[in-house]
Amino acid sequence: MGQRLRQDTRFVQGGSTKTGTVVTSQPAKCRFSGKDTGNFPYEHLRLFVLVIILGFVLRLFAYQYTYTINNDGTIYIHQARAIYYGLLSAVNSCTVGYLSPYPILIAATYPILGDWVASAKVVSIFFGTITLIPLYLLAKRFLDAKISILVTLIFALTPVFVTVSVWGVRDPLYWFFSVLGFYFFTGQIGKGNSWGLFLSSVFFILTTWTRIETILYLFVSCLCLITAKDEQKFKRLTFFLIPPLLLSLLLLGQMIVNPSGINWHRLNDIPSRLLTSLTQYQEVRLHLEELIIHPPSGIPSGFFDNARTLFWFIALGTIMNNTVEAFFYPFFLIFIIGLIGRVTWKRVREEQSVRYFAILVASAVVVSYVYVFAYWEIESRYLVLLVLPSFIFIGFGLEKITHFLKSRFRFKKHVALSLVVLAIMVFVLPKDLKSREADKLVFKEIGETIALREGNSREIEVLVLGDSRRWISFYANLSFKGAPCPDKYKDYEEIVGNSYEQFVENLKARGIRYVVWEEKRWPRQGFDFTEFHKGKDFIRLGAWSHRDTGRIILFRFLGSCEGEV
């Protein structure tokens, strides 16, 4: 026992195996390997299984009460349909110019379920749920079993993880691959397990293939290996780099042999996004300079002068606001409690694995900052890039909270833990147990109305003059045995043209059979379609409304009717 303690404390001092570095006074909670004992008592197993079941049940509830597929999900299902029907040339032809593993899994699931939407959601639910398993095993390396179960419970209940697990998007796959990458990477630290590095690299490649932003995990892991004080650093780095080097050779071979084939990567997005961020930054500064010279009436030029100096703070505020939402407010507080304090930062300094996750969190903030400068918005689900490596600080926060309850109120440990669980449930369950995307049902209804009239014998050409085009076109063609692009007519303003006559001619030229007019999306510089449209060209089939679009009217275009009404 004494020998094992000396080995553990040697790791704390930076991985050195020299005999002069033993610090026997180091507290047990600062040891890395002392947490992962391999023991799994029945009580812990039972609690862990209950957490997994609870997470799965919440995702099933969300599945039942999420009424439409996500906007991006329509594109991934298009890719899956192209794969399933052997239309490989169509895989990269609809908005997304690359193929991720998600559409492949949807296509593989479809023969079992016979429903494209259900297949997409089931794949997401499966990976969103099983992510909790390696997450618990990872947390257990740094925390005791019960705190690790609490960390797993938080990730099982966090609204963004529950909601996104039924959206029909790629994110749950990258969560799973990322956590496995973390698990194998940290498992090799202090143990010389080079094959663990090989496996972690494989999973980081898979997560990068799924979402390009997560290449951050691969880079940071590689950097940590390069800067580590380790006599076998070159060997370990070689094992880690073998998978990306082999993959690079395969991609190079594909580009040489079949350059027009399926695009399996989006590495070109990295320089593209950096350039976009820089361009947007410069453009905003130039516009603000113009406003300083010629301010709008009623607004002093000093406002724009200060805005030009401090507009970087808007990007920071955007990240902060969406980060809090991604964590969920009470869990963000737990993260902050775990992040601050002398004990936490002592562990960051002394333990390589804890420092690794601190670097990942900081790097994720930087990547998100660059993203915001490119688009001036960021969805909460994109900030899971930051949330995933934060699990360890959430665990530290839970440790501090339970310790406070025990020391301040003299609670026993199981009572303190029970109170924490109760508080988590009270705060988060009302957020999880609610319907989602109910307002989008109107777009599904319009698409299904078109499908009911036309059947599924051919692709239905639908022009949607607004942002709901993906949903309406997707549901209109859902039963068609092919892979119609739901984002086909995103250049609708060009199709509208400058006059009613030009609009009608453009519709005829494209064989468009249905037009969906949205009040708030009709081009402002264009003609008034509701006033100019003629009965000989269009038949009004129905009207709806939505808070984002205003009135919505479905028209049947008679110019492509081929003699039918």
Summary of the structure (lengths in Angstrom):
residues: 565
radius of gyration: 27.2
end to end distance: 85.9
largest distance: 93.0
contacts: 1798
relative contact order: 0.09
helix: 67%
strand: 5%
